[in-house]
């Protein structure tokens, strides 16, 4: 039992360590201008964001926390 638990835990710990170490990167000063571009913002178009939120809300009953709660029937 202990050997099988150790066998399963080791890959999980290795994956978590690799994911943690590769998640950070240093941004050089000349790259910051590209990252600050409005096209890099996820909600740069408020009409498209509202439409996408409505689709998720009415079709999947998955609300992103920006509007009212309700069911998935689309009758709100």
Secondary structure as a PSIPRED ss2 file (coil, helix, strand):
# PSIPRED VFORMAT (PSIPRED V4.0)

   1 X C   1.000  0.000  0.000
   2 X H   0.000  1.000  0.000
   3 X H   0.000  1.000  0.000
   4 X H   0.000  1.000  0.000
   5 X H   0.000  1.000  0.000
   6 X H   0.000  1.000  0.000
   7 X H   0.000  1.000  0.000
   8 X H   0.000  1.000  0.000
   9 X H   0.000  1.000  0.000
  10 X H   0.000  1.000  0.000
  11 X H   0.000  1.000  0.000
  12 X H   0.000  1.000  0.000
  13 X H   0.000  1.000  0.000
  14 X H   0.000  1.000  0.000
  15 X H   0.000  1.000  0.000
  16 X H   0.000  1.000  0.000
  17 X H   0.000  1.000  0.000
  18 X H   0.000  1.000  0.000
  19 X H   0.000  1.000  0.000
  20 X H   0.000  1.000  0.000
  21 X H   0.000  1.000  0.000
  22 X H   0.000  1.000  0.000
  23 X C   1.000  0.000  0.000
  24 X C   1.000  0.000  0.000
  25 X C   1.000  0.000  0.000
  26 X C   1.000  0.000  0.000
  27 X C   1.000  0.000  0.000
  28 X C   1.000  0.000  0.000
  29 X H   0.000  1.000  0.000
  30 X H   0.000  1.000  0.000
  31 X H   0.000  1.000  0.000
  32 X H   0.000  1.000  0.000
  33 X H   0.000  1.000  0.000
  34 X H   0.000  1.000  0.000
  35 X H   0.000  1.000  0.000
  36 X C   1.000  0.000  0.000
  37 X C   1.000  0.000  0.000
  38 X H   0.000  1.000  0.000
  39 X H   0.000  1.000  0.000
  40 X H   0.000  1.000  0.000
  41 X C   1.000  0.000  0.000
  42 X C   1.000  0.000  0.000
  43 X C   1.000  0.000  0.000
  44 X C   1.000  0.000  0.000
  45 X C   1.000  0.000  0.000
  46 X H   0.000  1.000  0.000
  47 X H   0.000  1.000  0.000
  48 X H   0.000  1.000  0.000
  49 X H   0.000  1.000  0.000
  50 X H   0.000  1.000  0.000
  51 X H   0.000  1.000  0.000
  52 X H   0.000  1.000  0.000
  53 X H   0.000  1.000  0.000
  54 X H   0.000  1.000  0.000
  55 X H   0.000  1.000  0.000
  56 X H   0.000  1.000  0.000
  57 X H   0.000  1.000  0.000
  58 X H   0.000  1.000  0.000
  59 X H   0.000  1.000  0.000
  60 X H   0.000  1.000  0.000
  61 X C   1.000  0.000  0.000
  62 X C   1.000  0.000  0.000
  63 X C   1.000  0.000  0.000
  64 X C   1.000  0.000  0.000
  65 X C   1.000  0.000  0.000
  66 X C   1.000  0.000  0.000
  67 X C   1.000  0.000  0.000
  68 X C   1.000  0.000  0.000
  69 X C   1.000  0.000  0.000
  70 X C   1.000  0.000  0.000
  71 X C   1.000  0.000  0.000
  72 X C   1.000  0.000  0.000
  73 X C   1.000  0.000  0.000
  74 X C   1.000  0.000  0.000
  75 X C   1.000  0.000  0.000
  76 X C   1.000  0.000  0.000
